[in-house]
Amino acid sequence: MTKDGTKTELLATGFRAANGVCLNPDGTFFVTDQEGFWTPKNRINLVTKGGFYGNMWGYTDITDTSDSAMKQPLCWITNEFDRSPAELLRVESAKWGALNGSLLNLSYGAGKIFVVPHEIVNGQAQGGMCALPLPAFPTGVMRGRFHPQDGALYACGMFAWAGNQTQPGGFYRIRATGKPADMPIGLKAFAGGVDIAFTDAIAAKSVDAKIFEVKVWGLKRSQNYGSKHVDEHALAVAKAALQPDGKSVRLTLPDLSPTRGMEIKYRLEGGDGRAITGVIHNSIHVLK
């Protein structure tokens, strides 16, 4: 909408219940959407002008129900991770160390905050989510902003419809402690494997294929509400190798192919022996 309110322009269509916009400097924006009819799971979308994002029953003139007529999301979010994603925002605080500049996703459904490591390949965003090591908030978390002076993230949330965290409302401050974050901030897929970049150094002795557990699954998009996992199965990790930067791990996955759903569990160690554990859920559309 123009500033004087006289003109409007339709940027994109095909949303079901989009929740919160994260505007990028180039005019694109991130927005989440909710599982439902024509939406097999929750979505994180990188929205570009003219795109159609899958919901045939939303305001759109698209009639082609094939998946090829739809823009694919950055990732499909499983119910296990978040039953209702909210707003995304960028970390804007040097106090957050290596997480500064990373994309975060707030969760209404689970009352959590996730980091969203991702890449853009030929215009297609792909990546996933990993929860920050925080206790779940007593409410869903809907909106957040970084304070320009103290560098803390201030977030607010509520409970009004289906969600795991049912306190009526809350206002929260999340601040960096200065301790290692030990979070994945980069996720790149290629033919035969994935690279995972972490915020902090990893002990080389802890990197072994046996400590990674990987599985993949498909989803069926239809007019039905949501989708069960289709053909869920484990994926063999042939090799795990610490990269020269000391903070990245390359997983060799000979049977890897594009997939709507993927889970990577890891149990690593930092240089001082501290445990670095986590779970990534992600989607892969393109293998370079």
C-alpha positions as CSV (number, residue, x, y, z in Angstrom):
1,M,0.0,0.0,0.0
2,T,1.3,3.5,-0.9
3,K,1.9,5.9,1.9
4,D,-1.1,8.0,1.0
5,G,-3.4,4.9,0.9
6,T,-4.6,5.5,-2.6
7,K,-3.0,2.4,-4.2
8,T,-2.4,-1.2,-3.3
9,E,-0.3,-3.9,-5.0
10,L,-0.7,-7.7,-4.6
11,L,2.8,-9.1,-3.9
12,A,2.1,-12.8,-3.5
13,T,-0.7,-15.3,-3.0
14,G,-1.5,-18.8,-1.7
15,F,-1.1,-18.3,2.0
16,R,-3.4,-20.0,4.6
17,A,-2.6,-18.2,7.9
18,A,0.6,-16.2,7.5
19,N,2.0,-15.0,10.8
20,G,4.5,-12.1,11.0
21,V,6.8,-10.6,8.4
22,C,10.6,-10.3,8.4
23,L,11.5,-7.8,5.7
24,N,14.9,-8.2,3.9
25,P,16.9,-5.3,2.5
26,D,16.3,-6.4,-1.1
27,G,12.5,-6.2,-0.7
28,T,11.9,-9.9,-0.2
29,F,10.5,-11.1,3.1
30,F,10.2,-14.1,5.3
31,V,6.8,-15.2,6.6
32,T,5.5,-18.4,8.2
33,D,2.4,-20.2,7.4
34,Q,0.3,-22.8,9.2
35,E,-0.4,-26.5,8.4
36,G,-3.9,-27.1,7.0
37,F,-5.8,-27.7,3.7
38,W,-3.3,-27.6,0.8
39,T,-0.5,-27.1,3.4
40,P,0.9,-30.4,4.5
41,K,3.0,-29.0,7.3
42,N,3.9,-25.6,8.6
43,R,6.1,-23.5,6.4
44,I,8.8,-20.9,6.5
45,N,8.6,-18.9,3.2
46,L,11.0,-16.6,1.5
47,V,8.5,-14.5,-0.4
48,T,9.3,-12.9,-3.8
49,K,7.0,-10.8,-5.9
50,G,4.5,-12.7,-7.9
51,G,5.0,-16.0,-6.0
52,F,2.2,-18.5,-5.2
53,Y,2.7,-20.3,-1.9
54,G,0.5,-23.4,-2.1
55,N,-3.0,-22.7,-0.6
56,M,-5.6,-23.2,-3.4
57,W,-8.3,-21.9,-1.1
58,G,-6.6,-18.6,-0.4
59,Y,-7.0,-15.4,-2.4
60,T,-5.4,-16.4,-5.7
61,D,-6.2,-16.9,-9.4
62,I,-3.9,-20.0,-9.6
63,T,-5.8,-23.2,-10.6
64,D,-2.9,-25.6,-11.1
65,T,-2.9,-27.9,-8.1
66,S,0.5,-29.5,-8.9
67,D,3.4,-28.9,-6.6
68,S,5.5,-27.5,-9.5
69,A,3.1,-24.5,-9.7
70,M,3.9,-23.6,-6.0
71,K,6.9,-21.9,-4.6
72,Q,8.7,-24.3,-2.2
73,P,9.3,-23.1,1.4
74,L,12.6,-22.6,3.0
75,C,11.6,-25.6,5.1
76,W,8.5,-27.6,6.1
77,I,8.2,-27.6,9.9
78,T,7.0,-30.8,11.5
79,N,4.5,-30.8,14.3
80,E,7.1,-32.4,16.6
81,F,9.2,-29.2,16.2
82,D,6.5,-26.5,16.2
83,R,2.7,-26.9,15.7
84,S,2.4,-23.1,14.9
85,P,5.3,-20.9,13.9
86,A,5.2,-17.2,14.4
87,E,7.4,-14.3,13.3
88,L,10.9,-14.5,12.1
89,L,13.6,-11.8,12.8
90,R,17.3,-11.2,12.4
91,V,19.7,-11.2,15.4
92,E,20.8,-7.5,15.6
93,S,23.2,-7.5,18.5
94,A,27.0,-7.9,18.7
95,K,26.5,-9.2,22.2
96,W,25.1,-12.4,20.7
97,G,28.5,-13.2,19.2
98,A,28.5,-15.6,16.3
99,L,24.7,-15.7,16.3
100,N,24.7,-12.0,15.3
101,G,23.0,-11.7,11.8
102,S,21.4,-15.1,12.1
103,L,17.7,-15.7,11.3
104,L,15.4,-16.7,14.2
105,N,12.0,-18.1,14.2
106,L,9.6,-17.6,17.1
107,S,7.1,-20.3,18.1
108,Y,3.5,-19.7,19.1
109,G,2.8,-23.4,19.2
110,A,5.7,-24.6,21.4
111,G,6.9,-21.4,23.1
112,K,10.4,-21.7,21.8
113,I,12.9,-19.8,19.7
114,F,14.7,-21.5,16.8
115,V,17.8,-20.5,14.8
116,V,17.2,-21.0,11.1
117,P,20.4,-21.9,9.2
118,H,19.7,-21.8,5.5
119,E,21.1,-21.1,2.0
120,I,19.7,-19.8,-1.2
121,V,20.5,-21.8,-4.3
122,N,19.3,-20.5,-7.7
123,G,16.8,-18.3,-6.0
124,Q,15.4,-21.2,-3.8
125,A,15.8,-20.9,-0.1
126,Q,16.4,-24.2,1.8
127,G,17.5,-25.0,5.3
128,G,16.0,-25.8,8.7
129,M,15.5,-25.1,12.4
130,C,17.3,-25.9,15.6
131,A,15.9,-24.8,19.0
132,L,18.0,-22.4,21.2
133,P,19.0,-24.0,24.5
134,L,16.3,-22.3,26.5
135,P,13.4,-23.6,28.6
136,A,10.1,-23.4,26.8
137,F,8.3,-20.1,27.6
138,P,4.9,-20.5,29.4
139,T,3.1,-18.9,26.5
140,G,3.4,-19.0,22.8
141,V,6.0,-16.4,21.5
142,M,4.6,-14.2,18.7
143,R,6.8,-11.1,18.2
144,G,10.3,-10.1,19.2
145,R,12.7,-7.1,18.8
146,F,16.3,-6.5,19.7
147,H,16.9,-3.5,22.0
148,P,19.5,-1.1,20.4
149,Q,21.1,-0.3,23.7
150,D,21.3,-3.4,25.9
151,G,21.4,-5.9,22.9
152,A,18.8,-8.2,24.5
153,L,15.9,-9.7,22.6
154,Y,12.5,-8.7,24.0
155,A,9.6,-11.0,23.0
156,C,5.9,-11.2,23.8
157,G,3.3,-13.9,23.4
158,M,0.0,-15.3,24.4
159,F,-2.3,-18.3,24.2
160,A,-5.5,-18.0,22.3
161,W,-5.9,-21.1,20.2
162,A,-4.3,-24.5,19.8
163,G,-0.8,-24.5,21.3
164,N,1.3,-26.3,23.9
165,Q,2.0,-23.3,26.2
166,T,-1.3,-22.1,27.7
167,Q,-0.5,-19.2,30.1
168,P,-2.6,-16.2,28.9
169,G,0.2,-13.8,28.1
170,G,3.9,-12.9,28.7
171,F,6.7,-10.5,28.1
172,Y,10.2,-11.8,28.0
173,R,13.9,-10.7,27.9
174,I,16.4,-13.1,26.4
175,R,20.0,-12.0,26.8
176,A,23.4,-13.4,25.8
177,T,25.4,-14.8,28.7
178,G,28.8,-14.7,26.9
179,K,29.1,-18.5,27.0
180,P,29.5,-20.5,23.8
181,A,26.2,-20.8,21.9
182,D,27.1,-24.1,20.3
183,M,24.4,-23.6,17.6
184,P,24.3,-24.5,13.9
185,I,24.2,-21.3,11.9
186,G,25.0,-22.7,8.4
187,L,23.5,-25.6,6.5
188,K,24.5,-26.4,3.0
189,A,23.4,-29.4,0.9
190,F,25.4,-30.9,-2.0
191,A,25.4,-34.1,-4.0
192,G,26.4,-36.7,-1.4
193,G,26.1,-34.8,1.8
194,V,25.6,-31.7,3.9
195,D,27.9,-29.2,5.7
196,I,26.8,-27.9,9.1
197,A,28.6,-24.8,10.4
198,F,28.5,-24.1,14.2
199,T,29.0,-21.0,16.2
200,D,31.9,-22.4,18.2
201,A,34.9,-24.7,17.9
202,I,34.3,-28.5,18.0
203,A,36.7,-31.1,19.4
204,A,38.0,-33.1,16.5
205,K,38.0,-36.3,18.6
206,S,34.2,-36.1,19.0
207,V,33.5,-36.0,15.2
208,D,32.5,-39.5,14.2
209,A,29.8,-40.8,11.8
210,K,28.4,-43.0,14.6
211,I,27.3,-40.0,16.7
212,F,25.0,-38.6,13.9
213,E,21.5,-39.9,13.3
214,V,19.8,-38.9,10.1
215,K,16.4,-39.7,8.7
216,V,14.3,-38.3,5.9
217,W,10.6,-38.3,4.9
218,G,8.1,-37.0,2.3
219,L,4.8,-35.1,2.6
220,K,1.7,-35.3,0.5
221,R,0.1,-31.9,-0.4
222,S,-3.7,-32.2,-1.0
223,Q,-7.0,-30.6,-0.1
224,N,-6.9,-32.7,3.1
225,Y,-5.7,-31.1,6.4
226,G,-2.0,-31.6,6.8
227,S,0.0,-34.8,5.9
228,K,1.5,-37.7,7.7
229,H,5.2,-38.4,7.0
230,V,5.5,-40.5,3.9
231,D,8.3,-43.2,3.5
232,E,10.2,-42.1,6.6
233,H,13.5,-43.9,6.8
234,A,17.0,-43.7,8.2
235,L,19.8,-42.4,6.0
236,A,23.3,-43.9,6.4
237,V,26.1,-41.5,7.4
238,A,29.2,-42.9,5.6
239,K,31.6,-40.3,7.1
240,A,31.7,-37.3,9.3
241,A,34.7,-34.9,9.1
242,L,35.7,-31.8,10.9
243,Q,36.5,-29.0,8.4
244,P,39.6,-26.8,8.5
245,D,37.8,-23.9,10.2
246,G,37.3,-26.2,13.3
247,K,33.7,-25.2,13.5
248,S,32.1,-27.0,10.6
249,V,31.3,-30.7,10.0
250,R,30.8,-32.4,6.7
251,L,28.5,-35.4,6.6
252,T,28.8,-37.8,3.7
253,L,25.4,-39.2,2.9
254,P,25.7,-41.3,-0.3
255,D,21.9,-41.8,-0.6
256,L,20.9,-38.2,-0.1
257,S,18.3,-36.8,-2.5
258,P,16.0,-33.7,-2.3
259,T,13.6,-34.2,0.5
260,R,10.8,-32.3,2.2
261,G,11.7,-33.6,5.6
262,M,15.1,-34.4,7.2
263,E,16.2,-34.8,10.8
264,I,19.9,-34.6,11.9
265,K,20.7,-35.5,15.5
266,Y,24.2,-34.9,16.8
267,R,26.2,-35.4,20.0
268,L,29.5,-33.5,19.7
269,E,31.9,-31.9,22.2
270,G,33.6,-28.5,22.5
271,G,37.3,-28.1,23.0
272,D,36.8,-28.1,26.8
273,G,34.8,-31.3,26.8
274,R,31.4,-29.6,27.1
275,A,28.5,-31.5,25.4
276,I,27.2,-30.0,22.1
277,T,23.9,-31.8,21.3
278,G,21.0,-30.8,19.2
279,V,18.4,-31.7,16.6
280,I,18.0,-30.0,13.2
281,H,14.8,-30.4,11.1
282,N,15.3,-29.2,7.5
283,S,14.2,-29.4,3.9
284,I,16.4,-29.9,0.8
285,H,15.1,-28.8,-2.7
286,V,18.4,-28.5,-4.6
287,L,21.7,-30.5,-4.4
288,K,24.6,-28.5,-5.8
